[in-house]
Amino acid sequence: METRRNKINKKALEIFLSRLEKPDFYNINLEQYPTDADTASTLLIEAYMDGNIAGKNVIDLGTGNGIFAIGASYLGAKVSTGIDIDPEMVATSRKNAENNASDAEFANVDVSDVKGEYDTVLMNPPFGSVIKHDDMPFINKAIEIGTHIYSIHNIKSYEYIREFYSQRIQIIRQERIFIKVPRIYAHHTDNYHEIESVLVYGIKN
C-alpha cells in the first residue's frame, strides 16, 4: 500500500479505518469485539508520531478485522502482519486488505505460537472478563517478540497489568481512553456502550 503521506492525520486515518468490513459473528468465549476506528486511529497515530510505524516491522496480535495491521500498512510500515486464532477473522482481514490495496499480511495462529522479532507490537487483547487472565498470553508474547509495545487494557484490571509491565518494560505513556463497543452479544442492552480503558506505550528494557 502506498503511504498516504499527504493525508497522514488522525481524521483521515479514522475515516479510512471506519470503512473496513466487520465480521458477521463474534465469539464471546474469545472476548471478541471490534476496535472502533477512533480508538484504532488514536493508537496508530501515536505509534506513527513516535517513529514506530513507518519503515518498521509491525505485528498486530489478535487482529480481528485487520484494523491495526491495515492501518500500519497505510502509515508506511515496512512489513505489517496480523495474527488471529479465529479463521473467520483472518478471512475478514484478508478481504479488507485486498479491497483496500493493502500489503498487510495475515496468519491464522494462536498468539502463543508466534515467533520472530518485531520493532512494534500493536494490540487490543481480550480484557480477561470472560476467562480470567486471558489477556496474559498476549502481554507475555508482546514482551517476548517486540521492542515497542502499544496495548489497550480495561482500566478495571490495569493496576495489576501496570505492575506486571513495569517489571519488564519501561512504560513511556499511559492514556485514559473510552472504547466504543456496539451491541454484539445477548447481554448488551444498548446500541453502543463505552468501556473505560488505558492505552499503554512501553519499550522493552
PyMOL commands that place a pseudoatom at each C-alpha (Angstrom):
pseudoatom trace, name=CA, resn=MET, resi=1, chain=A, elem=C, hetatm=0, pos=[0.000, 0.000, 0.000]
pseudoatom trace, name=CA, resn=GLU, resi=2, chain=A, elem=C, hetatm=0, pos=[1.334, 3.437, -0.900]
pseudoatom trace, name=CA, resn=THR, resi=3, chain=A, elem=C, hetatm=0, pos=[1.615, 5.600, 2.187]
pseudoatom trace, name=CA, resn=ARG, resi=4, chain=A, elem=C, hetatm=0, pos=[-0.891, 8.457, 2.116]
pseudoatom trace, name=CA, resn=ARG, resi=5, chain=A, elem=C, hetatm=0, pos=[1.765, 10.974, 3.162]
pseudoatom trace, name=CA, resn=ASN, resi=6, chain=A, elem=C, hetatm=0, pos=[-0.383, 13.950, 2.234]
pseudoatom trace, name=CA, resn=LYS, resi=7, chain=A, elem=C, hetatm=0, pos=[-3.228, 12.633, 4.369]
pseudoatom trace, name=CA, resn=ILE, resi=8, chain=A, elem=C, hetatm=0, pos=[-1.479, 11.407, 7.490]
pseudoatom trace, name=CA, resn=ASN, resi=9, chain=A, elem=C, hetatm=0, pos=[-3.678, 12.803, 10.197]
pseudoatom trace, name=CA, resn=LYS, resi=10, chain=A, elem=C, hetatm=0, pos=[-5.998, 11.179, 12.673]
pseudoatom trace, name=CA, resn=LYS, resi=11, chain=A, elem=C, hetatm=0, pos=[-9.236, 12.121, 10.932]
pseudoatom trace, name=CA, resn=ALA, resi=12, chain=A, elem=C, hetatm=0, pos=[-8.169, 10.820, 7.527]
pseudoatom trace, name=CA, resn=LEU, resi=13, chain=A, elem=C, hetatm=0, pos=[-6.962, 7.574, 9.095]
pseudoatom trace, name=CA, resn=GLU, resi=14, chain=A, elem=C, hetatm=0, pos=[-10.145, 7.201, 11.140]
pseudoatom trace, name=CA, resn=ILE, resi=15, chain=A, elem=C, hetatm=0, pos=[-12.319, 7.609, 8.035]
pseudoatom trace, name=CA, resn=PHE, resi=16, chain=A, elem=C, hetatm=0, pos=[-10.237, 5.031, 6.173]
pseudoatom trace, name=CA, resn=LEU, resi=17, chain=A, elem=C, hetatm=0, pos=[-10.423, 2.514, 9.025]
pseudoatom trace, name=CA, resn=SER, resi=18, chain=A, elem=C, hetatm=0, pos=[-14.156, 3.038, 9.541]
pseudoatom trace, name=CA, resn=ARG, resi=19, chain=A, elem=C, hetatm=0, pos=[-14.759, 1.650, 6.047]
pseudoatom trace, name=CA, resn=LEU, resi=20, chain=A, elem=C, hetatm=0, pos=[-13.210, -1.746, 6.798]
pseudoatom trace, name=CA, resn=GLU, resi=21, chain=A, elem=C, hetatm=0, pos=[-15.712, -4.584, 6.845]
pseudoatom trace, name=CA, resn=LYS, resi=22, chain=A, elem=C, hetatm=0, pos=[-16.526, -6.246, 10.145]
pseudoatom trace, name=CA, resn=PRO, resi=23, chain=A, elem=C, hetatm=0, pos=[-17.343, -9.933, 10.662]
pseudoatom trace, name=CA, resn=ASP, resi=24, chain=A, elem=C, hetatm=0, pos=[-20.941, -11.093, 10.989]
pseudoatom trace, name=CA, resn=PHE, resi=25, chain=A, elem=C, hetatm=0, pos=[-20.271, -13.072, 14.167]
pseudoatom trace, name=CA, resn=TYR, resi=26, chain=A, elem=C, hetatm=0, pos=[-18.221, -12.544, 17.324]
pseudoatom trace, name=CA, resn=ASN, resi=27, chain=A, elem=C, hetatm=0, pos=[-17.176, -15.314, 19.724]
pseudoatom trace, name=CA, resn=ILE, resi=28, chain=A, elem=C, hetatm=0, pos=[-17.766, -14.282, 23.338]
pseudoatom trace, name=CA, resn=ASN, resi=29, chain=A, elem=C, hetatm=0, pos=[-15.507, -17.086, 24.596]
pseudoatom trace, name=CA, resn=LEU, resi=30, chain=A, elem=C, hetatm=0, pos=[-12.633, -15.358, 22.792]
pseudoatom trace, name=CA, resn=GLU, resi=31, chain=A, elem=C, hetatm=0, pos=[-13.845, -11.977, 24.076]
pseudoatom trace, name=CA, resn=GLN, resi=32, chain=A, elem=C, hetatm=0, pos=[-14.052, -10.730, 20.529]
pseudoatom trace, name=CA, resn=TYR, resi=33, chain=A, elem=C, hetatm=0, pos=[-15.304, -7.213, 19.907]
pseudoatom trace, name=CA, resn=PRO, resi=34, chain=A, elem=C, hetatm=0, pos=[-14.437, -4.714, 17.194]
pseudoatom trace, name=CA, resn=THR, resi=35, chain=A, elem=C, hetatm=0, pos=[-11.894, -1.991, 17.835]
pseudoatom trace, name=CA, resn=ASP, resi=36, chain=A, elem=C, hetatm=0, pos=[-13.630, 1.224, 16.793]
pseudoatom trace, name=CA, resn=ALA, resi=37, chain=A, elem=C, hetatm=0, pos=[-11.948, 3.427, 14.212]
pseudoatom trace, name=CA, resn=ASP, resi=38, chain=A, elem=C, hetatm=0, pos=[-11.473, 6.325, 16.642]
pseudoatom trace, name=CA, resn=THR, resi=39, chain=A, elem=C, hetatm=0, pos=[-9.576, 4.136, 19.132]
pseudoatom trace, name=CA, resn=ALA, resi=40, chain=A, elem=C, hetatm=0, pos=[-7.554, 2.433, 16.406]
pseudoatom trace, name=CA, resn=SER, resi=41, chain=A, elem=C, hetatm=0, pos=[-6.550, 5.709, 14.788]
pseudoatom trace, name=CA, resn=THR, resi=42, chain=A, elem=C, hetatm=0, pos=[-5.547, 7.135, 18.172]
pseudoatom trace, name=CA, resn=LEU, resi=43, chain=A, elem=C, hetatm=0, pos=[-3.184, 4.222, 18.839]
pseudoatom trace, name=CA, resn=LEU, resi=44, chain=A, elem=C, hetatm=0, pos=[-1.809, 4.151, 15.293]
pseudoatom trace, name=CA, resn=ILE, resi=45, chain=A, elem=C, hetatm=0, pos=[-1.161, 7.885, 15.017]
pseudoatom trace, name=CA, resn=GLU, resi=46, chain=A, elem=C, hetatm=0, pos=[0.635, 7.887, 18.373]
pseudoatom trace, name=CA, resn=ALA, resi=47, chain=A, elem=C, hetatm=0, pos=[2.832, 4.977, 17.256]
pseudoatom trace, name=CA, resn=TYR, resi=48, chain=A, elem=C, hetatm=0, pos=[3.473, 6.711, 13.933]
pseudoatom trace, name=CA, resn=MET, resi=49, chain=A, elem=C, hetatm=0, pos=[4.392, 10.017, 15.570]
pseudoatom trace, name=CA, resn=ASP, resi=50, chain=A, elem=C, hetatm=0, pos=[6.734, 8.138, 17.918]
pseudoatom trace, name=CA, resn=GLY, resi=51, chain=A, elem=C, hetatm=0, pos=[8.566, 6.860, 14.828]
pseudoatom trace, name=CA, resn=ASN, resi=52, chain=A, elem=C, hetatm=0, pos=[7.490, 3.259, 15.366]
pseudoatom trace, name=CA, resn=ILE, resi=53, chain=A, elem=C, hetatm=0, pos=[5.358, 2.559, 12.259]
pseudoatom trace, name=CA, resn=ALA, resi=54, chain=A, elem=C, hetatm=0, pos=[6.846, 3.931, 9.032]
pseudoatom trace, name=CA, resn=GLY, resi=55, chain=A, elem=C, hetatm=0, pos=[9.602, 1.655, 7.751]
pseudoatom trace, name=CA, resn=LYS, resi=56, chain=A, elem=C, hetatm=0, pos=[9.190, -0.719, 10.690]
pseudoatom trace, name=CA, resn=ASN, resi=57, chain=A, elem=C, hetatm=0, pos=[8.361, -4.405, 11.107]
pseudoatom trace, name=CA, resn=VAL, resi=58, chain=A, elem=C, hetatm=0, pos=[4.961, -4.290, 12.824]
pseudoatom trace, name=CA, resn=ILE, resi=59, chain=A, elem=C, hetatm=0, pos=[2.708, -7.034, 14.204]
pseudoatom trace, name=CA, resn=ASP, resi=60, chain=A, elem=C, hetatm=0, pos=[-0.922, -6.842, 15.323]
pseudoatom trace, name=CA, resn=LEU, resi=61, chain=A, elem=C, hetatm=0, pos=[-1.754, -9.511, 17.917]
pseudoatom trace, name=CA, resn=GLY, resi=62, chain=A, elem=C, hetatm=0, pos=[-5.417, -10.565, 17.792]
pseudoatom trace, name=CA, resn=THR, resi=63, chain=A, elem=C, hetatm=0, pos=[-6.042, -8.633, 14.602]
pseudoatom trace, name=CA, resn=GLY, resi=64, chain=A, elem=C, hetatm=0, pos=[-9.815, -9.128, 14.282]
pseudoatom trace, name=CA, resn=ASN, resi=65, chain=A, elem=C, hetatm=0, pos=[-10.825, -7.469, 11.013]
pseudoatom trace, name=CA, resn=GLY, resi=66, chain=A, elem=C, hetatm=0, pos=[-7.233, -6.335, 10.481]
pseudoatom trace, name=CA, resn=ILE, resi=67, chain=A, elem=C, hetatm=0, pos=[-7.710, -2.773, 11.660]
pseudoatom trace, name=CA, resn=PHE, resi=68, chain=A, elem=C, hetatm=0, pos=[-4.280, -2.223, 13.272]
pseudoatom trace, name=CA, resn=ALA, resi=69, chain=A, elem=C, hetatm=0, pos=[-2.312, -4.172, 10.656]
pseudoatom trace, name=CA, resn=ILE, resi=70, chain=A, elem=C, hetatm=0, pos=[-4.007, -2.463, 7.713]
pseudoatom trace, name=CA, resn=GLY, resi=71, chain=A, elem=C, hetatm=0, pos=[-3.694, 0.888, 9.466]
pseudoatom trace, name=CA, resn=ALA, resi=72, chain=A, elem=C, hetatm=0, pos=[0.028, 0.309, 9.977]
pseudoatom trace, name=CA, resn=SER, resi=73, chain=A, elem=C, hetatm=0, pos=[0.386, -0.555, 6.292]
pseudoatom trace, name=CA, resn=TYR, resi=74, chain=A, elem=C, hetatm=0, pos=[-1.452, 2.664, 5.424]
pseudoatom trace, name=CA, resn=LEU, resi=75, chain=A, elem=C, hetatm=0, pos=[1.066, 4.574, 7.529]
pseudoatom trace, name=CA, resn=GLY, resi=76, chain=A, elem=C, hetatm=0, pos=[4.058, 3.063, 5.746]
pseudoatom trace, name=CA, resn=ALA, resi=77, chain=A, elem=C, hetatm=0, pos=[5.110, 0.019, 7.766]
pseudoatom trace, name=CA, resn=LYS, resi=78, chain=A, elem=C, hetatm=0, pos=[7.872, -1.928, 6.041]
pseudoatom trace, name=CA, resn=VAL, resi=79, chain=A, elem=C, hetatm=0, pos=[6.107, -5.173, 6.972]
pseudoatom trace, name=CA, resn=SER, resi=80, chain=A, elem=C, hetatm=0, pos=[2.723, -5.329, 8.655]
pseudoatom trace, name=CA, resn=THR, resi=81, chain=A, elem=C, hetatm=0, pos=[1.426, -8.665, 9.956]
pseudoatom trace, name=CA, resn=GLY, resi=82, chain=A, elem=C, hetatm=0, pos=[-1.808, -9.520, 11.748]
pseudoatom trace, name=CA, resn=ILE, resi=83, chain=A, elem=C, hetatm=0, pos=[-2.452, -12.783, 13.572]
pseudoatom trace, name=CA, resn=ASP, resi=84, chain=A, elem=C, hetatm=0, pos=[-5.664, -14.224, 14.961]
pseudoatom trace, name=CA, resn=ILE, resi=85, chain=A, elem=C, hetatm=0, pos=[-6.724, -17.610, 16.319]
pseudoatom trace, name=CA, resn=ASP, resi=86, chain=A, elem=C, hetatm=0, pos=[-10.116, -17.328, 14.584]
pseudoatom trace, name=CA, resn=PRO, resi=87, chain=A, elem=C, hetatm=0, pos=[-10.007, -18.291, 10.883]
pseudoatom trace, name=CA, resn=GLU, resi=88, chain=A, elem=C, hetatm=0, pos=[-13.135, -16.254, 10.161]
pseudoatom trace, name=CA, resn=MET, resi=89, chain=A, elem=C, hetatm=0, pos=[-11.423, -13.126, 11.483]
pseudoatom trace, name=CA, resn=VAL, resi=90, chain=A, elem=C, hetatm=0, pos=[-8.384, -13.853, 9.320]
pseudoatom trace, name=CA, resn=ALA, resi=91, chain=A, elem=C, hetatm=0, pos=[-10.625, -14.278, 6.279]
pseudoatom trace, name=CA, resn=THR, resi=92, chain=A, elem=C, hetatm=0, pos=[-12.257, -10.915, 7.003]
pseudoatom trace, name=CA, resn=SER, resi=93, chain=A, elem=C, hetatm=0, pos=[-8.913, -9.174, 7.495]
pseudoatom trace, name=CA, resn=ARG, resi=94, chain=A, elem=C, hetatm=0, pos=[-7.539, -10.605, 4.246]
pseudoatom trace, name=CA, resn=LYS, resi=95, chain=A, elem=C, hetatm=0, pos=[-10.632, -9.424, 2.402]
pseudoatom trace, name=CA, resn=ASN, resi=96, chain=A, elem=C, hetatm=0, pos=[-10.220, -5.950, 3.874]
pseudoatom trace, name=CA, resn=ALA, resi=97, chain=A, elem=C, hetatm=0, pos=[-6.568, -5.867, 2.832]
pseudoatom trace, name=CA, resn=GLU, resi=98, chain=A, elem=C, hetatm=0, pos=[-7.433, -6.930, -0.706]
pseudoatom trace, name=CA, resn=ASN, resi=99, chain=A, elem=C, hetatm=0, pos=[-10.286, -4.444, -1.011]
pseudoatom trace, name=CA, resn=ASN, resi=100, chain=A, elem=C, hetatm=0, pos=[-8.053, -1.597, 0.146]
pseudoatom trace, name=CA, resn=ALA, resi=101, chain=A, elem=C, hetatm=0, pos=[-4.881, -2.448, -1.797]
pseudoatom trace, name=CA, resn=SER, resi=102, chain=A, elem=C, hetatm=0, pos=[-3.065, -3.087, 1.482]
pseudoatom trace, name=CA, resn=ASP, resi=103, chain=A, elem=C, hetatm=0, pos=[0.061, -5.229, 1.625]
pseudoatom trace, name=CA, resn=ALA, resi=104, chain=A, elem=C, hetatm=0, pos=[-0.651, -6.245, 5.229]
pseudoatom trace, name=CA, resn=GLU, resi=105, chain=A, elem=C, hetatm=0, pos=[-0.296, -9.995, 5.723]
pseudoatom trace, name=CA, resn=PHE, resi=106, chain=A, elem=C, hetatm=0, pos=[-2.396, -12.223, 7.976]
pseudoatom trace, name=CA, resn=ALA, resi=107, chain=A, elem=C, hetatm=0, pos=[-1.968, -15.632, 9.606]
pseudoatom trace, name=CA, resn=ASN, resi=108, chain=A, elem=C, hetatm=0, pos=[-4.367, -17.938, 11.455]
pseudoatom trace, name=CA, resn=VAL, resi=109, chain=A, elem=C, hetatm=0, pos=[-2.273, -18.771, 14.517]
pseudoatom trace, name=CA, resn=ASP, resi=110, chain=A, elem=C, hetatm=0, pos=[-2.566, -18.850, 18.296]
pseudoatom trace, name=CA, resn=VAL, resi=111, chain=A, elem=C, hetatm=0, pos=[-0.747, -15.924, 19.871]
pseudoatom trace, name=CA, resn=SER, resi=112, chain=A, elem=C, hetatm=0, pos=[1.381, -18.299, 21.958]
pseudoatom trace, name=CA, resn=ASP, resi=113, chain=A, elem=C, hetatm=0, pos=[2.836, -19.790, 18.757]
pseudoatom trace, name=CA, resn=VAL, resi=114, chain=A, elem=C, hetatm=0, pos=[4.000, -16.509, 17.235]
pseudoatom trace, name=CA, resn=LYS, resi=115, chain=A, elem=C, hetatm=0, pos=[7.756, -16.378, 16.605]
pseudoatom trace, name=CA, resn=GLY, resi=116, chain=A, elem=C, hetatm=0, pos=[10.183, -13.714, 15.476]
pseudoatom trace, name=CA, resn=GLU, resi=117, chain=A, elem=C, hetatm=0, pos=[11.317, -10.227, 16.396]
pseudoatom trace, name=CA, resn=TYR, resi=118, chain=A, elem=C, hetatm=0, pos=[9.316, -7.086, 15.683]
pseudoatom trace, name=CA, resn=ASP, resi=119, chain=A, elem=C, hetatm=0, pos=[10.023, -3.393, 16.016]
pseudoatom trace, name=CA, resn=THR, resi=120, chain=A, elem=C, hetatm=0, pos=[6.467, -2.660, 17.094]
pseudoatom trace, name=CA, resn=VAL, resi=121, chain=A, elem=C, hetatm=0, pos=[3.612, -4.664, 18.603]
pseudoatom trace, name=CA, resn=LEU, resi=122, chain=A, elem=C, hetatm=0, pos=[0.059, -3.332, 18.410]
pseudoatom trace, name=CA, resn=MET, resi=123, chain=A, elem=C, hetatm=0, pos=[-2.804, -4.995, 20.256]
pseudoatom trace, name=CA, resn=ASN, resi=124, chain=A, elem=C, hetatm=0, pos=[-6.213, -4.679, 21.842]
pseudoatom trace, name=CA, resn=PRO, resi=125, chain=A, elem=C, hetatm=0, pos=[-6.200, -8.061, 23.606]
pseudoatom trace, name=CA, resn=PRO, resi=126, chain=A, elem=C, hetatm=0, pos=[-9.040, -9.797, 25.478]
pseudoatom trace, name=CA, resn=PHE, resi=127, chain=A, elem=C, hetatm=0, pos=[-9.724, -7.997, 28.730]
pseudoatom trace, name=CA, resn=GLY, resi=128, chain=A, elem=C, hetatm=0, pos=[-9.960, -11.215, 30.771]
pseudoatom trace, name=CA, resn=SER, resi=129, chain=A, elem=C, hetatm=0, pos=[-13.590, -10.537, 31.679]
pseudoatom trace, name=CA, resn=VAL, resi=130, chain=A, elem=C, hetatm=0, pos=[-14.907, -13.911, 30.460]
pseudoatom trace, name=CA, resn=ILE, resi=131, chain=A, elem=C, hetatm=0, pos=[-11.820, -16.029, 31.125]
pseudoatom trace, name=CA, resn=LYS, resi=132, chain=A, elem=C, hetatm=0, pos=[-9.656, -14.588, 33.878]
pseudoatom trace, name=CA, resn=HIS, resi=133, chain=A, elem=C, hetatm=0, pos=[-6.163, -13.558, 32.755]
pseudoatom trace, name=CA, resn=ASP, resi=134, chain=A, elem=C, hetatm=0, pos=[-6.982, -14.344, 29.097]
pseudoatom trace, name=CA, resn=ASP, resi=135, chain=A, elem=C, hetatm=0, pos=[-5.028, -11.209, 28.256]
pseudoatom trace, name=CA, resn=MET, resi=136, chain=A, elem=C, hetatm=0, pos=[-1.767, -12.527, 29.702]
pseudoatom trace, name=CA, resn=PRO, resi=137, chain=A, elem=C, hetatm=0, pos=[-0.680, -14.674, 26.720]
pseudoatom trace, name=CA, resn=PHE, resi=138, chain=A, elem=C, hetatm=0, pos=[-0.867, -11.521, 24.584]
pseudoatom trace, name=CA, resn=ILE, resi=139, chain=A, elem=C, hetatm=0, pos=[1.070, -9.419, 27.077]
pseudoatom trace, name=CA, resn=ASN, resi=140, chain=A, elem=C, hetatm=0, pos=[3.759, -12.075, 27.507]
pseudoatom trace, name=CA, resn=LYS, resi=141, chain=A, elem=C, hetatm=0, pos=[4.082, -12.563, 23.758]
pseudoatom trace, name=CA, resn=ALA, resi=142, chain=A, elem=C, hetatm=0, pos=[4.319, -8.824, 23.108]
pseudoatom trace, name=CA, resn=ILE, resi=143, chain=A, elem=C, hetatm=0, pos=[7.188, -8.554, 25.583]
pseudoatom trace, name=CA, resn=GLU, resi=144, chain=A, elem=C, hetatm=0, pos=[8.878, -11.624, 24.088]
pseudoatom trace, name=CA, resn=ILE, resi=145, chain=A, elem=C, hetatm=0, pos=[8.816, -10.549, 20.429]
pseudoatom trace, name=CA, resn=GLY, resi=146, chain=A, elem=C, hetatm=0, pos=[8.540, -6.761, 20.423]
pseudoatom trace, name=CA, resn=THR, resi=147, chain=A, elem=C, hetatm=0, pos=[10.624, -3.699, 21.224]
pseudoatom trace, name=CA, resn=HIS, resi=148, chain=A, elem=C, hetatm=0, pos=[7.911, -1.023, 21.190]
pseudoatom trace, name=CA, resn=ILE, resi=149, chain=A, elem=C, hetatm=0, pos=[4.545, -2.138, 22.584]
pseudoatom trace, name=CA, resn=TYR, resi=150, chain=A, elem=C, hetatm=0, pos=[1.225, -0.331, 22.182]
pseudoatom trace, name=CA, resn=SER, resi=151, chain=A, elem=C, hetatm=0, pos=[-1.588, -2.047, 24.030]
pseudoatom trace, name=CA, resn=ILE, resi=152, chain=A, elem=C, hetatm=0, pos=[-5.119, -1.351, 25.280]
pseudoatom trace, name=CA, resn=HIS, resi=153, chain=A, elem=C, hetatm=0, pos=[-6.417, -2.659, 28.613]
pseudoatom trace, name=CA, resn=ASN, resi=154, chain=A, elem=C, hetatm=0, pos=[-9.562, -2.405, 30.703]
pseudoatom trace, name=CA, resn=ILE, resi=155, chain=A, elem=C, hetatm=0, pos=[-8.999, 0.196, 33.394]
pseudoatom trace, name=CA, resn=LYS, resi=156, chain=A, elem=C, hetatm=0, pos=[-10.505, -2.168, 36.000]
pseudoatom trace, name=CA, resn=SER, resi=157, chain=A, elem=C, hetatm=0, pos=[-7.612, -4.608, 35.645]
pseudoatom trace, name=CA, resn=TYR, resi=158, chain=A, elem=C, hetatm=0, pos=[-4.915, -2.144, 34.747]
pseudoatom trace, name=CA, resn=GLU, resi=159, chain=A, elem=C, hetatm=0, pos=[-3.310, -1.837, 38.172]
pseudoatom trace, name=CA, resn=TYR, resi=160, chain=A, elem=C, hetatm=0, pos=[-2.248, -5.488, 38.038]
pseudoatom trace, name=CA, resn=ILE, resi=161, chain=A, elem=C, hetatm=0, pos=[-1.179, -5.186, 34.404]
pseudoatom trace, name=CA, resn=ARG, resi=162, chain=A, elem=C, hetatm=0, pos=[0.755, -1.973, 35.068]
pseudoatom trace, name=CA, resn=GLU, resi=163, chain=A, elem=C, hetatm=0, pos=[2.697, -3.713, 37.832]
pseudoatom trace, name=CA, resn=PHE, resi=164, chain=A, elem=C, hetatm=0, pos=[3.409, -6.654, 35.532]
pseudoatom trace, name=CA, resn=TYR, resi=165, chain=A, elem=C, hetatm=0, pos=[4.561, -4.386, 32.709]
pseudoatom trace, name=CA, resn=SER, resi=166, chain=A, elem=C, hetatm=0, pos=[6.682, -2.167, 34.936]
pseudoatom trace, name=CA, resn=GLN, resi=167, chain=A, elem=C, hetatm=0, pos=[8.866, -5.116, 35.955]
pseudoatom trace, name=CA, resn=ARG, resi=168, chain=A, elem=C, hetatm=0, pos=[9.574, -5.994, 32.313]
pseudoatom trace, name=CA, resn=ILE, resi=169, chain=A, elem=C, hetatm=0, pos=[9.311, -2.884, 30.155]
pseudoatom trace, name=CA, resn=GLN, resi=170, chain=A, elem=C, hetatm=0, pos=[9.738, 0.849, 30.559]
pseudoatom trace, name=CA, resn=ILE, resi=171, chain=A, elem=C, hetatm=0, pos=[6.282, 2.418, 30.479]
pseudoatom trace, name=CA, resn=ILE, resi=172, chain=A, elem=C, hetatm=0, pos=[6.586, 5.610, 28.451]
pseudoatom trace, name=CA, resn=ARG, resi=173, chain=A, elem=C, hetatm=0, pos=[2.967, 6.708, 28.320]
pseudoatom trace, name=CA, resn=GLN, resi=174, chain=A, elem=C, hetatm=0, pos=[-0.411, 5.792, 29.800]
pseudoatom trace, name=CA, resn=GLU, resi=175, chain=A, elem=C, hetatm=0, pos=[-3.545, 7.380, 28.380]
pseudoatom trace, name=CA, resn=ARG, resi=176, chain=A, elem=C, hetatm=0, pos=[-7.148, 7.026, 29.525]
pseudoatom trace, name=CA, resn=ILE, resi=177, chain=A, elem=C, hetatm=0, pos=[-9.476, 6.290, 26.604]
pseudoatom trace, name=CA, resn=PHE, resi=178, chain=A, elem=C, hetatm=0, pos=[-13.008, 5.030, 26.022]
pseudoatom trace, name=CA, resn=ILE, resi=179, chain=A, elem=C, hetatm=0, pos=[-13.599, 2.153, 23.598]
pseudoatom trace, name=CA, resn=LYS, resi=180, chain=A, elem=C, hetatm=0, pos=[-16.966, 2.310, 21.841]
pseudoatom trace, name=CA, resn=VAL, resi=181, chain=A, elem=C, hetatm=0, pos=[-18.443, -1.204, 21.578]
pseudoatom trace, name=CA, resn=PRO, resi=182, chain=A, elem=C, hetatm=0, pos=[-21.619, -1.932, 19.571]
pseudoatom trace, name=CA, resn=ARG, resi=183, chain=A, elem=C, hetatm=0, pos=[-24.356, -4.304, 20.684]
pseudoatom trace, name=CA, resn=ILE, resi=184, chain=A, elem=C, hetatm=0, pos=[-22.957, -7.646, 19.534]
pseudoatom trace, name=CA, resn=TYR, resi=185, chain=A, elem=C, hetatm=0, pos=[-23.812, -10.013, 22.404]
pseudoatom trace, name=CA, resn=ALA, resi=186, chain=A, elem=C, hetatm=0, pos=[-27.119, -11.010, 24.003]
pseudoatom trace, name=CA, resn=HIS, resi=187, chain=A, elem=C, hetatm=0, pos=[-26.282, -9.349, 27.320]
pseudoatom trace, name=CA, resn=HIS, resi=188, chain=A, elem=C, hetatm=0, pos=[-25.745, -5.973, 25.632]
pseudoatom trace, name=CA, resn=THR, resi=189, chain=A, elem=C, hetatm=0, pos=[-28.766, -3.732, 26.123]
pseudoatom trace, name=CA, resn=ASP, resi=190, chain=A, elem=C, hetatm=0, pos=[-27.644, -0.511, 24.402]
pseudoatom trace, name=CA, resn=ASN, resi=191, chain=A, elem=C, hetatm=0, pos=[-26.767, 0.040, 20.762]
pseudoatom trace, name=CA, resn=TYR, resi=192, chain=A, elem=C, hetatm=0, pos=[-23.345, 1.163, 21.946]
pseudoatom trace, name=CA, resn=HIS, resi=193, chain=A, elem=C, hetatm=0, pos=[-21.571, 1.310, 25.263]
pseudoatom trace, name=CA, resn=GLU, resi=194, chain=A, elem=C, hetatm=0, pos=[-18.204, 2.698, 26.261]
pseudoatom trace, name=CA, resn=ILE, resi=195, chain=A, elem=C, hetatm=0, pos=[-15.519, 0.783, 28.132]
pseudoatom trace, name=CA, resn=GLU, resi=196, chain=A, elem=C, hetatm=0, pos=[-13.095, 2.882, 30.135]
pseudoatom trace, name=CA, resn=SER, resi=197, chain=A, elem=C, hetatm=0, pos=[-9.650, 1.693, 29.159]
pseudoatom trace, name=CA, resn=VAL, resi=198, chain=A, elem=C, hetatm=0, pos=[-5.960, 2.566, 29.178]
pseudoatom trace, name=CA, resn=LEU, resi=199, chain=A, elem=C, hetatm=0, pos=[-3.710, 2.874, 26.141]
pseudoatom trace, name=CA, resn=VAL, resi=200, chain=A, elem=C, hetatm=0, pos=[-0.154, 1.952, 27.113]
pseudoatom trace, name=CA, resn=TYR, resi=201, chain=A, elem=C, hetatm=0, pos=[3.098, 2.556, 25.277]
pseudoatom trace, name=CA, resn=GLY, resi=202, chain=A, elem=C, hetatm=0, pos=[6.182, 0.802, 26.588]
pseudoatom trace, name=CA, resn=ILE, resi=203, chain=A, elem=C, hetatm=0, pos=[9.686, -0.093, 25.486]
pseudoatom trace, name=CA, resn=LYS, resi=204, chain=A, elem=C, hetatm=0, pos=[11.281, -3.399, 26.370]
pseudoatom trace, name=CA, resn=ASN, resi=205, chain=A, elem=C, hetatm=0, pos=[14.137, -2.936, 28.802]
for i in range(1, 205): cmd.bond("trace and resi %d" % i, "trace and resi %d" % (i + 1))
show_as sticks, trace
zoom trace
